[in-house]
Amino acid sequence: MKKRSDQSSKPDRKTIEKNRRDHMKSLCFKLSSLIPSHHFKASKDMISQQDQLDLASCYIKQLRERVDKLKGMKERAMKSIKPNSINNIMDEKNDFCSNLPVVELRDLGSSIEVILISGLQRSFMLYEVISILEEEGAEVVSASFSTVGDKVFHSVHAQVKISRLGVETSRVCQRLHDLVF
């Protein structure tokens, strides 16, 4: 009698296998959703699951190569700095301050990330940056700024309003450059 009640409470192999397949399908979907859309040549819905996994694998390899490259650049930069030289640190700080303002724009396919670093003496309004992005066809999702010492860091994230038209990032970058400098 106990054996029958134990057997009826356990799911059968078909149910276990179905649950495993559903779980794997949801994991594959989650992995596919993490890949930026500009890495897909066709719509994500039109690509087979195997192709999506292959694209994810290629994307991960590209990210690893980029991380390795950036680590190498960091190591070379750190080696070029003499460890106990206060003069070098002060020179670098002055070089960084003289290179201000900094305008960096990253095109992430359907979104744009703008980083602006300026000194306190060169002020511009954050709404001016937002206006430029909106005039060029992007919708600002988030914008923030923080002040550290005598530097102001602005960060703006925007989505492309009409994906088929996109945003001409070179023009946005030039307009931001004109505003900041």
ROSE-4610 file (N, C-alpha, C; in Angstrom, 1 decimal, always signed):
// ROSE-4610
residu = [M/M/M/K/K/K/K/K/K/R/R/R/S/S/S/D/D/D/Q/Q/Q/S/S/S/S/S/S/K/K/K/P/P/P/D/D/D/R/R/R/K/K/K/T/T/T/I/I/I/E/E/E/K/K/K/N/N/N/R/R/R/R/R/R/D/D/D/H/H/H/M/M/M/K/K/K/S/S/S/L/L/L/C/C/C/F/F/F/K/K/K/L/L/L/S/S/S/S/S/S/L/L/L/I/I/I/P/P/P/S/S/S/H/H/H/H/H/H/F/F/F/K/K/K/A/A/A/S/S/S/K/K/K/D/D/D/M/M/M/I/I/I/S/S/S/Q/Q/Q/Q/Q/Q/D/D/D/Q/Q/Q/L/L/L/D/D/D/L/L/L/A/A/A/S/S/S/C/C/C/Y/Y/Y/I/I/I/K/K/K/Q/Q/Q/L/L/L/R/R/R/E/E/E/R/R/R/V/V/V/D/D/D/K/K/K/L/L/L/K/K/K/G/G/G/M/M/M/K/K/K/E/E/E/R/R/R/A/A/A/M/M/M/K/K/K/S/S/S/I/I/I/K/K/K/P/P/P/N/N/N/S/S/S/I/I/I/N/N/N/N/N/N/I/I/I/M/M/M/D/D/D/E/E/E/K/K/K/N/N/N/D/D/D/F/F/F/C/C/C/S/S/S/N/N/N/L/L/L/P/P/P/V/V/V/V/V/V/E/E/E/L/L/L/R/R/R/D/D/D/L/L/L/G/G/G/S/S/S/S/S/S/I/I/I/E/E/E/V/V/V/I/I/I/L/L/L/I/I/I/S/S/S/G/G/G/L/L/L/Q/Q/Q/R/R/R/S/S/S/F/F/F/M/M/M/L/L/L/Y/Y/Y/E/E/E/V/V/V/I/I/I/S/S/S/I/I/I/L/L/L/E/E/E/E/E/E/E/E/E/G/G/G/A/A/A/E/E/E/V/V/V/V/V/V/S/S/S/A/A/A/S/S/S/F/F/F/S/S/S/T/T/T/V/V/V/G/G/G/D/D/D/K/K/K/V/V/V/F/F/F/H/H/H/S/S/S/V/V/V/H/H/H/A/A/A/Q/Q/Q/V/V/V/K/K/K/I/I/I/S/S/S/R/R/R/L/L/L/G/G/G/V/V/V/E/E/E/T/T/T/S/S/S/R/R/R/V/V/V/C/C/C/Q/Q/Q/R/R/R/L/L/L/H/H/H/D/D/D/L/L/L/V/V/V/F/F/F]
num = [1/1/1/2/2/2/3/3/3/4/4/4/5/5/5/6/6/6/7/7/7/8/8/8/9/9/9/10/10/10/11/11/11/12/12/12/13/13/13/14/14/14/15/15/15/16/16/16/17/17/17/18/18/18/19/19/19/20/20/20/21/21/21/22/22/22/23/23/23/24/24/24/25/25/25/26/26/26/27/27/27/28/28/28/29/29/29/30/30/30/31/31/31/32/32/32/33/33/33/34/34/34/35/35/35/36/36/36/37/37/37/38/38/38/39/39/39/40/40/40/41/41/41/42/42/42/43/43/43/44/44/44/45/45/45/46/46/46/47/47/47/48/48/48/49/49/49/50/50/50/51/51/51/52/52/52/53/53/53/54/54/54/55/55/55/56/56/56/57/57/57/58/58/58/59/59/59/60/60/60/61/61/61/62/62/62/63/63/63/64/64/64/65/65/65/66/66/66/67/67/67/68/68/68/69/69/69/70/70/70/71/71/71/72/72/72/73/73/73/74/74/74/75/75/75/76/76/76/77/77/77/78/78/78/79/79/79/80/80/80/81/81/81/82/82/82/83/83/83/84/84/84/85/85/85/86/86/86/87/87/87/88/88/88/89/89/89/90/90/90/91/91/91/92/92/92/93/93/93/94/94/94/95/95/95/96/96/96/97/97/97/98/98/98/99/99/99/100/100/100/101/101/101/102/102/102/103/103/103/104/104/104/105/105/105/106/106/106/107/107/107/108/108/108/109/109/109/110/110/110/111/111/111/112/112/112/113/113/113/114/114/114/115/115/115/116/116/116/117/117/117/118/118/118/119/119/119/120/120/120/121/121/121/122/122/122/123/123/123/124/124/124/125/125/125/126/126/126/127/127/127/128/128/128/129/129/129/130/130/130/131/131/131/132/132/132/133/133/133/134/134/134/135/135/135/136/136/136/137/137/137/138/138/138/139/139/139/140/140/140/141/141/141/142/142/142/143/143/143/144/144/144/145/145/145/146/146/146/147/147/147/148/148/148/149/149/149/150/150/150/151/151/151/152/152/152/153/153/153/154/154/154/155/155/155/156/156/156/157/157/157/158/158/158/159/159/159/160/160/160/161/161/161/162/162/162/163/163/163/164/164/164/165/165/165/166/166/166/167/167/167/168/168/168/169/169/169/170/170/170/171/171/171/172/172/172/173/173/173/174/174/174/175/175/175/176/176/176/177/177/177/178/178/178/179/179/179/180/180/180/181/181/181]
x = [+0.8/+0.0/+0.9/+1.9/+2.8/+3.5/+3.8/+4.5/+3.6/+2.4/+1.5/+1.3/+1.2/+1.0/+2.3/+3.5/+4.7/+4.8/+4.4/+4.5/+3.6/+2.4/+1.5/+1.9/+2.6/+3.1/+4.3/+5.0/+6.2/+5.7/+6.2/+5.9/+6.5/+5.8/+6.3/+7.5/+8.1/+9.3/+8.9/+7.7/+7.3/+7.2/+6.6/+6.4/+7.8/+8.7/+10.0/+10.7/+10.7/+11.3/+10.7/+9.4/+8.7/+9.1/+9.2/+9.7/+11.1/+11.9/+13.4/+13.4/+12.7/+12.7/+12.2/+11.1/+10.6/+11.6/+12.3/+13.3/+14.4/+14.9/+16.0/+15.5/+14.3/+13.7/+13.7/+13.3/+13.3/+14.7/+15.7/+17.1/+17.6/+17.3/+17.8/+17.2/+15.9/+15.2/+15.9/+16.2/+16.8/+18.2/+19.0/+20.3/+20.2/+19.2/+19.0/+18.6/+17.9/+17.4/+18.6/+19.7/+20.8/+21.7/+21.6/+22.4/+21.8/+22.6/+22.1/+21.5/+20.4/+19.7/+20.5/+21.5/+22.3/+23.3/+23.4/+24.2/+23.4/+22.1/+21.2/+21.0/+21.2/+21.1/+19.6/+18.8/+17.4/+16.7/+15.4/+14.6/+14.9/+14.9/+15.2/+14.1/+12.9/+11.8/+12.1/+12.8/+13.0/+14.2/+15.0/+16.3/+16.0/+16.5/+16.3/+17.1/+16.6/+17.2/+18.7/+19.1/+20.5/+21.3/+20.8/+21.4/+21.6/+20.5/+20.6/+21.7/+21.9/+22.9/+24.3/+24.4/+25.7/+26.0/+25.0/+25.2/+25.6/+25.0/+25.4/+26.8/+27.2/+28.6/+29.6/+29.3/+30.1/+30.2/+29.1/+29.0/+29.8/+29.7/+30.5/+32.0/+32.4/+33.8/+34.3/+33.5/+33.8/+34.0/+33.1/+33.2/+34.5/+34.8/+36.1/+37.3/+37.3/+38.4/+38.6/+37.4/+37.4/+37.9/+37.5/+37.9/+39.4/+39.9/+41.4/+42.2/+41.7/+42.3/+42.4/+41.2/+41.2/+42.1/+42.1/+43.0/+44.5/+44.8/+46.2/+46.5/+45.5/+45.7/+45.9/+45.2/+45.3/+46.6/+47.1/+48.4/+49.5/+49.4/+50.5/+50.4/+49.2/+49.1/+49.6/+49.4/+49.8/+51.4/+51.9/+53.4/+54.1/+53.4/+54.0/+54.1/+53.3/+53.3/+54.3/+55.3/+56.2/+55.6/+55.7/+54.9/+55.0/+56.1/+56.2/+56.5/+56.1/+56.4/+55.2/+55.3/+54.2/+54.1/+55.2/+55.2/+54.4/+54.6/+53.9/+52.4/+51.9/+50.5/+50.0/+50.7/+50.3/+50.2/+51.2/+51.2/+50.0/+49.7/+48.5/+47.2/+47.1/+45.9/+45.8/+46.9/+46.8/+46.5/+47.1/+46.8/+45.3/+44.8/+43.3/+42.5/+42.8/+42.0/+42.2/+43.3/+43.5/+42.8/+42.5/+41.8/+40.3/+39.8/+38.4/+37.9/+36.7/+35.7/+35.9/+35.2/+35.3/+33.9/+33.7/+32.4/+32.6/+31.8/+31.9/+30.5/+30.3/+29.0/+29.1/+28.3/+28.3/+27.0/+27.1/+25.9/+25.7/+24.6/+24.3/+23.2/+23.1/+22.0/+20.8/+19.8/+18.6/+18.7/+19.8/+20.0/+21.3/+21.4/+22.6/+23.0/+24.3/+24.8/+25.8/+25.5/+26.3/+27.0/+28.3/+29.1/+29.8/+29.5/+30.2/+30.9/+32.1/+32.9/+33.4/+33.1/+33.6/+34.0/+34.7/+35.1/+34.0/+34.1/+33.1/+33.0/+34.2/+34.2/+33.5/+33.4/+32.7/+31.3/+30.4/+29.1/+28.1/+27.4/+26.3/+25.2/+24.0/+22.8/+22.5/+22.1/+21.8/+20.6/+19.7/+18.6/+19.0/+20.1/+20.6/+21.1/+21.7/+22.1/+20.9/+19.9/+18.7/+18.0/+17.9/+17.3/+17.9/+19.2/+20.0/+19.6/+19.6/+19.3/+17.8/+16.9/+15.5/+15.3/+16.0/+15.9/+16.5/+17.4/+18.0/+17.3/+16.2/+15.4/+15.6/+16.1/+16.2/+15.3/+14.9/+14.0/+14.9/+15.1/+15.9/+15.2/+15.9/+15.4/+15.8/+17.1/+17.6/+18.7/+18.9/+19.9/+20.3/+21.7/+22.1/+23.5/+23.8/+25.1/+25.6/+26.9/+27.5/+28.8/+29.1/+30.2/+31.2/+32.4/+33.5/+34.7/+35.0/+36.1/+35.7/+36.6/+36.3/+35.8/+35.3/+34.8/+33.3/+32.6/+31.2/+31.0/+30.4/+30.2/+28.7/+28.4/+27.0/+26.9/+25.8/+25.5/+24.0/+23.8/+22.5/+22.3/+21.2/+20.8/+19.6/+19.6/+18.4/+18.1/+16.8/+16.4/+16.1/+16.3/+15.9/+14.4/+13.8/+12.3/+11.8/+12.4/+11.9/+13.1/+13.0/+14.1/+14.6/+13.7/+14.1/+14.9/+14.6/+15.4/+16.7/+16.6/+17.8/+18.2/+19.4/+19.9/+21.3/+21.6/+22.9/+23.9/+24.6/+25.4/+26.6/+27.1/+28.2/+27.7/+26.4/+25.8/+25.6/+25.0/+24.8/+26.1/+27.1/+28.4/+28.9/+28.8/+29.3/+28.5/+27.2/+26.4/+26.8/+27.0/+27.3/+28.7/+29.6/+31.0/+30.9/+30.0/+29.9/+29.3/+28.4/+27.8/+28.8/+29.6/+30.5/+31.7/+32.2/+33.4/+33.1]
y = [-1.2/+0.0/+1.3/+1.3/+2.4/+2.7/+1.6/+1.8/+2.5/+2.2/+2.8/+4.3/+4.7/+6.1/+6.9/+6.3/+6.9/+7.1/+6.1/+6.2/+7.2/+7.4/+8.3/+9.8/+10.0/+11.3/+11.8/+10.8/+11.2/+11.5/+12.5/+12.7/+11.7/+11.4/+10.3/+10.9/+10.1/+10.5/+11.5/+11.4/+12.3/+13.8/+13.9/+15.2/+15.8/+14.9/+15.4/+15.9/+15.2/+15.6/+16.8/+16.9/+18.1/+19.4/+19.2/+20.3/+20.7/+19.7/+20.0/+20.7/+20.3/+21.0/+22.4/+22.6/+24.0/+24.9/+24.3/+25.1/+25.5/+24.5/+24.8/+25.9/+25.8/+26.7/+28.1/+28.2/+29.6/+30.1/+29.2/+29.7/+30.1/+29.4/+29.9/+31.2/+31.4/+32.7/+33.8/+33.5/+34.5/+34.9/+33.9/+34.1/+35.0/+34.6/+35.3/+36.8/+37.0/+38.4/+39.3/+38.7/+39.5/+39.9/+39.4/+39.8/+41.0/+42.1/+43.3/+42.9/+43.6/+43.3/+43.5/+44.4/+44.7/+43.6/+42.6/+41.4/+40.4/+40.5/+39.6/+40.2/+39.4/+39.8/+39.8/+38.9/+38.8/+39.0/+38.9/+39.0/+37.9/+38.1/+37.0/+35.9/+36.3/+35.3/+34.4/+34.9/+34.1/+33.2/+33.3/+32.6/+31.3/+30.2/+29.0/+29.1/+28.2/+28.2/+27.9/+27.0/+26.6/+27.8/+28.6/+29.7/+30.8/+30.9/+31.9/+31.5/+30.2/+29.8/+30.0/+29.8/+30.1/+31.6/+32.4/+33.9/+34.3/+33.7/+34.0/+33.6/+32.5/+32.0/+33.0/+33.4/+34.4/+35.7/+36.1/+37.4/+37.3/+36.2/+36.0/+36.0/+35.3/+35.3/+36.7/+37.5/+38.9/+39.7/+39.5/+40.2/+39.8/+38.5/+38.1/+38.7/+38.7/+39.3/+40.8/+41.5/+42.9/+43.1/+42.3/+42.4/+42.1/+41.1/+40.8/+42.0/+42.6/+43.7/+44.9/+45.2/+46.3/+46.0/+44.8/+44.5/+44.7/+44.3/+44.6/+46.1/+46.8/+48.3/+48.9/+48.4/+48.9/+48.5/+47.3/+46.9/+47.7/+48.0/+48.8/+50.2/+50.7/+52.1/+52.1/+51.1/+51.0/+50.9/+50.2/+50.0/+51.3/+52.1/+53.4/+54.4/+54.2/+55.1/+54.5/+55.4/+55.0/+54.9/+53.8/+53.6/+54.7/+55.2/+56.1/+57.5/+57.9/+59.2/+60.1/+61.0/+62.0/+63.0/+63.3/+64.2/+63.7/+62.4/+61.8/+61.8/+61.6/+61.6/+63.0/+64.0/+65.4/+65.8/+65.3/+65.7/+65.0/+63.8/+63.1/+63.8/+64.3/+65.0/+66.2/+67.0/+68.2/+67.9/+66.8/+66.4/+66.1/+65.4/+65.0/+66.3/+67.2/+68.4/+69.3/+69.3/+70.0/+69.4/+68.1/+67.4/+67.6/+68.3/+68.4/+69.5/+69.5/+68.5/+67.3/+66.2/+64.9/+64.6/+64.2/+63.8/+62.4/+61.5/+60.1/+59.6/+59.1/+58.6/+57.2/+56.3/+54.9/+54.5/+54.0/+53.5/+52.1/+51.7/+50.4/+49.8/+50.1/+49.6/+50.4/+50.0/+50.7/+51.7/+51.8/+52.8/+53.5/+54.6/+55.5/+55.8/+55.8/+56.2/+57.4/+58.4/+59.6/+59.9/+60.1/+60.4/+61.7/+62.7/+64.0/+64.3/+64.7/+65.1/+66.5/+67.4/+68.8/+69.3/+70.4/+71.1/+72.0/+72.4/+73.3/+74.7/+75.1/+76.4/+76.3/+75.2/+75.1/+74.5/+75.3/+74.8/+74.8/+73.8/+73.7/+73.0/+73.2/+72.6/+71.2/+70.3/+69.0/+68.9/+69.9/+69.9/+70.2/+70.9/+71.2/+69.9/+69.0/+67.7/+66.9/+66.9/+66.1/+66.7/+68.0/+68.6/+68.1/+68.1/+67.7/+66.2/+65.3/+63.9/+63.8/+64.5/+64.4/+65.0/+66.1/+66.7/+65.7/+64.8/+63.9/+62.6/+62.4/+61.2/+60.2/+60.6/+59.7/+60.1/+59.2/+59.5/+59.2/+60.2/+60.0/+59.1/+58.1/+57.1/+57.6/+57.9/+58.3/+59.3/+60.2/+61.2/+61.5/+61.6/+61.9/+62.7/+63.3/+64.0/+63.9/+63.9/+64.0/+64.8/+65.4/+66.3/+65.6/+65.5/+64.9/+65.9/+66.5/+67.5/+68.6/+68.9/+70.0/+69.5/+68.3/+67.7/+67.4/+67.5/+67.2/+66.1/+64.9/+63.8/+63.7/+63.7/+63.6/+62.3/+61.6/+60.3/+60.3/+60.1/+60.1/+58.8/+58.1/+56.9/+57.2/+56.9/+57.2/+56.0/+55.9/+54.9/+55.6/+54.9/+55.4/+55.4/+56.5/+56.6/+55.7/+55.8/+55.0/+54.2/+52.9/+52.0/+51.9/+52.0/+51.8/+53.1/+54.2/+55.4/+55.6/+55.2/+55.2/+56.7/+56.8/+58.1/+58.2/+59.3/+59.5/+60.0/+59.0/+59.3/+60.3/+60.3/+61.2/+62.7/+62.9/+64.2/+64.6/+63.7/+63.9/+64.2/+63.5/+63.7/+65.1/+65.5/+66.8/+67.9/+67.8/+68.8/+68.9/+67.7/+67.7/+68.4/+68.0/+68.6/+70.1/+70.6/+72.1/+72.7/+72.0/+72.6/+72.6/+71.6/+71.5/+72.4/+72.5/+73.2/+74.6]
z = [+0.0/+0.0/+0.0/+0.8/+0.8/-0.5/-1.2/-2.5/-3.5/-3.6/-4.5/-4.2/-2.9/-2.6/-2.9/-2.7/-3.1/-4.6/-5.3/-6.8/-7.3/-6.8/-7.3/-7.0/-5.9/-5.6/-6.4/-6.9/-7.8/-9.2/-9.8/-11.2/-12.1/-13.2/-14.1/-14.9/-15.7/-16.5/-17.5/-18.1/-19.1/-18.6/-17.4/-16.8/-16.4/-15.9/-15.5/-16.8/-17.9/-19.1/-19.7/-19.6/-20.1/-19.3/-18.0/-17.1/-17.4/-17.7/-18.0/-19.3/-20.4/-21.7/-21.5/-20.8/-20.6/-19.9/-18.9/-18.1/-19.1/-19.9/-20.9/-21.9/-22.3/-23.3/-22.7/-21.4/-20.8/-20.5/-20.2/-20.1/-21.4/-22.5/-23.8/-24.2/-23.9/-24.2/-23.4/-22.1/-21.3/-21.8/-22.2/-22.8/-24.1/-24.9/-26.2/-25.9/-24.9/-24.6/-24.1/-23.6/-23.1/-24.3/-25.5/-26.6/-27.2/-27.5/-28.1/-29.5/-29.8/-31.1/-32.3/-32.3/-33.5/-33.8/-33.0/-33.3/-34.1/-34.2/-34.9/-36.3/-37.4/-38.7/-39.1/-38.5/-38.7/-37.4/-37.4/-36.2/-35.2/-33.9/-33.0/-33.1/-33.5/-33.6/-34.8/-35.8/-37.1/-37.0/-36.0/-35.9/-35.0/-35.4/-34.7/-33.3/-32.4/-31.1/-31.2/-32.1/-32.2/-32.7/-33.7/-34.2/-33.1/-32.3/-31.2/-30.2/-29.9/-29.0/-29.7/-31.0/-31.7/-31.6/-31.8/-31.8/-30.3/-29.3/-28.0/-27.7/-28.2/-28.0/-28.7/-29.9/-30.6/-29.8/-29.3/-28.6/-27.3/-26.6/-25.4/-25.7/-26.8/-27.2/-27.5/-28.2/-28.5/-27.2/-26.3/-25.0/-24.3/-24.3/-23.6/-24.3/-25.6/-26.3/-26.0/-25.9/-25.5/-24.1/-23.2/-21.8/-21.7/-22.4/-22.4/-23.0/-24.1/-24.7/-23.7/-23.1/-22.1/-20.9/-20.4/-19.3/-19.7/-21.0/-21.5/-21.5/-22.0/-22.1/-20.7/-19.7/-18.4/-17.8/-18.0/-17.5/-18.1/-19.4/-20.0/-19.5/-19.2/-18.7/-17.2/-16.5/-15.1/-15.0/-16.0/-16.0/-16.4/-17.2/-17.6/-16.5/-15.4/-14.3/-13.3/-12.9/-11.9/-10.5/-9.8/-8.6/-7.5/-7.1/-6.0/-6.4/-7.6/-8.0/-7.9/-6.9/-6.7/-7.9/-8.4/-9.6/-10.7/-11.0/-12.1/-11.9/-10.6/-10.3/-10.5/-10.0/-10.1/-11.6/-12.4/-13.8/-14.5/-14.2/-14.8/-14.4/-13.1/-12.7/-13.5/-13.7/-14.5/-15.9/-16.5/-17.9/-18.0/-17.1/-17.1/-17.1/-16.2/-16.1/-17.3/-18.0/-19.2/-20.4/-20.3/-21.4/-21.2/-20.2/-20.0/-21.0/-21.4/-21.2/-22.1/-21.6/-22.4/-22.8/-24.1/-24.7/-25.2/-24.7/-25.1/-25.4/-26.6/-27.0/-27.4/-26.9/-27.3/-27.9/-29.1/-29.9/-29.5/-28.8/-28.4/-29.2/-30.5/-31.3/-31.2/-30.3/-30.2/-29.0/-28.4/-27.3/-27.5/-26.8/-26.8/-25.4/-25.1/-23.8/-24.0/-23.3/-23.4/-22.1/-22.1/-20.9/-21.2/-20.3/-20.4/-19.1/-19.2/-18.0/-18.3/-17.3/-17.5/-16.1/-16.2/-15.0/-14.5/-13.3/-12.7/-13.5/-14.0/-14.7/-16.0/-16.7/-17.9/-17.6/-17.5/-17.2/-18.4/-18.5/-19.5/-18.7/-19.2/-18.5/-19.1/-18.2/-18.6/-19.6/-19.4/-20.3/-21.7/-21.9/-23.3/-24.0/-23.2/-23.7/-24.1/-23.2/-23.4/-24.7/-24.8/-26.0/-27.3/-27.3/-28.5/-28.8/-27.8/-28.1/-28.6/-28.0/-28.5/-29.9/-30.2/-31.5/-32.6/-32.2/-33.1/-33.2/-32.5/-32.6/-31.5/-30.3/-29.2/-28.1/-27.3/-26.1/-24.9/-24.0/-22.9/-21.8/-21.4/-20.4/-19.0/-18.9/-17.6/-17.8/-16.9/-16.9/-15.5/-15.3/-14.0/-14.1/-13.0/-12.9/-11.5/-11.3/-10.0/-10.1/-9.0/-8.9/-7.9/-8.4/-7.6/-7.7/-6.6/-6.6/-7.5/-8.5/-9.5/-10.8/-10.9/-12.1/-12.0/-13.1/-13.1/-14.1/-13.7/-14.5/-14.9/-16.2/-16.7/-17.4/-17.1/-17.8/-18.3/-19.5/-20.1/-20.9/-20.7/-21.5/-22.2/-23.5/-24.4/-25.3/-25.7/-26.6/-27.9/-29.0/-30.3/-30.4/-30.8/-30.9/-32.0/-33.2/-34.4/-34.8/-34.6/-34.7/-36.2/-37.1/-38.5/-39.0/-38.4/-38.8/-38.0/-36.7/-35.9/-35.5/-35.0/-34.7/-35.3/-36.0/-36.5/-35.4/-34.9/-33.7/-34.0/-35.2/-35.5/-35.4/-35.9/-35.8/-34.3/-33.6/-32.1/-31.4/-31.7/-31.1/-31.4/-32.7/-33.1/-32.4/-32.3/-31.6/-30.1/-29.5/-28.1/-27.9/-28.8/-28.8/-28.9/-29.8/-30.0/-28.7/-28.1/-26.9/-25.7/-25.6/-24.4/-24.6/-25.8/-26.0/-26.4]
